[in-house]
């Protein structure tokens, strides 16, 4: 598993997203800790409510969690040359592989991990192999041979690959009747290639926030936390541009009052609140102002908001990395989730409509 940190995306005023700040297995070890059972926003245990229409009711959460994602296939994040007895060689370059490609099969054998690829390369002993590759949803077939490295004798492809990610994010909601949950409000993209990771499996685990790097204009802050890899709260079924979704193992274990999901057309500029976990495992409610509503946004920037709560400004400087997924509430309804921090304005950020997250979950499910 590649280990990770914050999951909040950054953006400048020009709205250009910056890469997610992930840490990977090839680099650093995960700061992991066994934490206590998840503690959610205060409120009574969810009870069934009578409904006169088709409005969806969910429990807004705001709890930090660890997110583990294992990819479908292996992602090519870089190409390199191999020292061989005949000089430098790169089978990956020679056959046409590119950064961002996903290798799904070798000689019709499915591969989902670095270890599986390495085993096949050594078994083939430099023989011909056919790669099945996905490139921007297009299927390609490539034929090549692994080169034997003169340094260690191993057969190599000349491609750096990645098969998993892990990091801290924030749960947005859980639907008590189905166990459906949403988090982040945006997808998990590879830090090197910016490609949306294809999901094979994954889950969310309890987490605790151990510290905060306070945000400043021009320098985004971040939440620093740890999570337990031994306990899964739920399993993932989709990694989409509008959020990461799954189902909770025990939906009844989540406390809080269900609220209706707001119709995007009725969301207004003005006072609102967010639920955020910026210390330990405690979720608190903070005041914000929705500065602008974008009715026709094509990405995850449906709202611009500004933190007005002095408590949160004193703790974090505003919106920081790791708060991605924090629920936005207005008039007793779930409006959306925080998705981006404005690098040049630490007290401001963007959010996605909750209804858009639910639509993405239903489409993926």
Secondary structure, 3 states (H helix, E strand, C coil): CCCECECCEEECCCCCEECCCECCCCCCCCCECCCCCCCCCCCCECCCCCCCCCCCEEEECCCEEEEEEEEEEEEEEEECCEEECCEEECHHHHHCCCCCCEEEEECCEECCCHHHHHHHHHHHCCCEEEEEEEECCEEEEEEEECEECCCCCCEECCEEEEEEEEEEEEEEEECCCCCEEEECCCCCECCCCCCECCEEEEEEEEEEEEEEECCECCECCEEEEEECCCCCCEEEEEEECCEEEEEECCHHHCECCCEEECCHHHCCCEEEEEEEEEEECEEEEEEEEEEEECCCCCCCCCEEEEECCHHHHHHHCCCCECCCCCEEEECCEEEEEEEEEECCEEEEEEEEEHHHHHHHHHHHC
